[in-house]
């Protein structure tokens, strides 16, 4: 059973790390990502019950309904638990928390598939289905981020887009002809390219982008010991002669709007005029 758990959850953990690393400017706390991941897994059983009641067969309508139910189920933990939290403070966060909920959902779903069909089912699910859940949910995750940060409300459009993409993927995989099944690969590539574009746009809009410190000290830079006055190589924390602690030079405060270095005590940016709080 332990082997099955590892096989089911390892792809989700990998993809979570992969996308978390793309959150360049203000990475989300792992504890909150873990909770969102768990909540995403928690909705698998309830949504399976709903599908059992309302989804019949494997036709086009049935597959589209599965997309609607599963995307809505993944959406709820993010909008109800994470959306109003202070950690959700940039557009990129919508994508990251949507990713966490989606991978929790996909990982537990993987376990059920392994128990039903055997470990070999993960050959396709590790790459296609697990990642697919992330790609579908990036539609509403990006929309949630836009609404939280800019006030632009396209959440319903994002949720519909995710549901349609999910439904199309299901239809392609369930088709009876192999030449239709293989269309899942280029379709996934299109979705991945779309998500990559959303990530780039989100990072451009990040309020932390201009706050990131760009000052890189020169390797040749040296300091003087405040106690005995000898020259201390850059990077030293203590004076080699007298042992006094050497405090690093304070990096300048940057304007959050234009990135200009601000003089100490500035109330307004001398470059763009933005008020400094």
Order of alpha helices (4+ residues) and beta strands (2+ residues): alpha-alpha-alpha-alpha-alpha-alpha-alpha-alpha-beta-beta-beta-beta
